[in-house]
Amino acid sequence: MSKAGASLATCYGPVSPHVMTKAENIRLLILDEDGVLSDGLIYMGNNGEELKAFNVRAGY
């Protein structure tokens, strides 16, 4: 972690020191990868395969 009292810059904007302090004790975070930052659409390929579109920021 950076200097105490300093905010953390992210692509979504700064994260306040208060939030960083609260997050220090998190040891495991499990999230579903699809649908969080996407429109939730599933496209069908020519051979019946499922194709999902993702927001490029979903991997951050």
Secondary structure, DSSP 8 states (H G I E B T S, - for coil): --STT--EEETTEEE-HHHHHHHTT-------SSSSSS---EEE-TTS-EEE---GGGG-
